[in-house]
Amino acid sequence: MRSDVQNQVLSIIAREALRAPEDLRNEMTLDELGLDSLGLVEVIFAIEETFDVSVPFNANDPAAAQFDISSVGAIIAAVEKLISGDTPSAAVA
């Protein structure tokens, strides 16, 4: 059974990918969903607004970000960590 956080994140990603939330799987990548960099930024903004958090993400260098965007499941886990207050202490440059 999915938590409310999982359902909300899935809903956000699905909306941007023009898919149904139930069609998403944790191992799916953003590329598989057809989300480009603009779509990713929209997902990040929606997550920040929905959960009232600040996502430590560098759109110019996603690989250097402290927010794992490698898959749907990774994004859910990262949001759950942000909400719990378990964030890395290093600042994003």
N, C-alpha and C positions, 0 to 999 in steps of 0.2 A: 504494500500500500504506500502510495506516495504522500509526502508531507505537503502542507500548503505552500511552502517555499518552492519545492520541486514543481508543483503544479503551476505556480505563478511564473517561474523561470521558463518552463516549457511553453507556456502560453505566449510569453514575450518572444521567444525565439521562433515559435511557429508562426506568429503573426508577421514577423519580418520575413520569414522564409516562404510565406504564402502556403502554409501546410496546416494540417490538423495536428494539434498537440499529441494525439494518440499515435500519430505516424512517426514521431521522433523516438530515437533510441539513444541511450547514453553514449554509445561508441561512435555515433555520427559526428563527422566534422562539419565545420561551417562551409567548407568547399562542397561537400556532399549535398548540403542543403541549398547551395546556390547563393550563399550570402557573401557579398563582396565587402570591401572595407567600409563603404557607406552603411551597408546593412549592419555590420558589426558595431559601428558607432551608434546607430539607432538602438541596437540591443543594449549597449552599455548605458546610454541615456535613460532608457526605459527601466533598466534594473536600478539605477541610482534613484530615479523618481519613485518607483514602486516601493523600494525597501528603505528609502531615506539613508543611503550610504554613499560614500565616495569611492568609486572604483579606481584603484591604482593601476591605470592603464595608459600606455604610451602608444597612441595610434600611429606614430611615425616609426616605431620599432616594437611591434607586438611581442617579439621573442624576448625582449628585455623587460617586459611588464611583469608585475608581481601578481597578475590576474591570469590564470591559466585559461586559454581559449581554445585548447587543442581538440576539445570535443564537447558535446552537449553535457555529458556527465561531469566533465572538468569544470565547466561554467557553473553548474549547479553546486558542486562542492565548494568552489571559490566564493559564491554568494553566501552559502551557509557559513563559511568561515568569517566573512565580513560581518554578517549579522551577529555572530557570536562574539565578535570583537577580537578574534584570533587572526591578526594581520601581522605581516612581517614588520619589523621595526625600521628597516632601511627605507629611506625615501626614494621615490622615483625621480630620477634626474630630468 
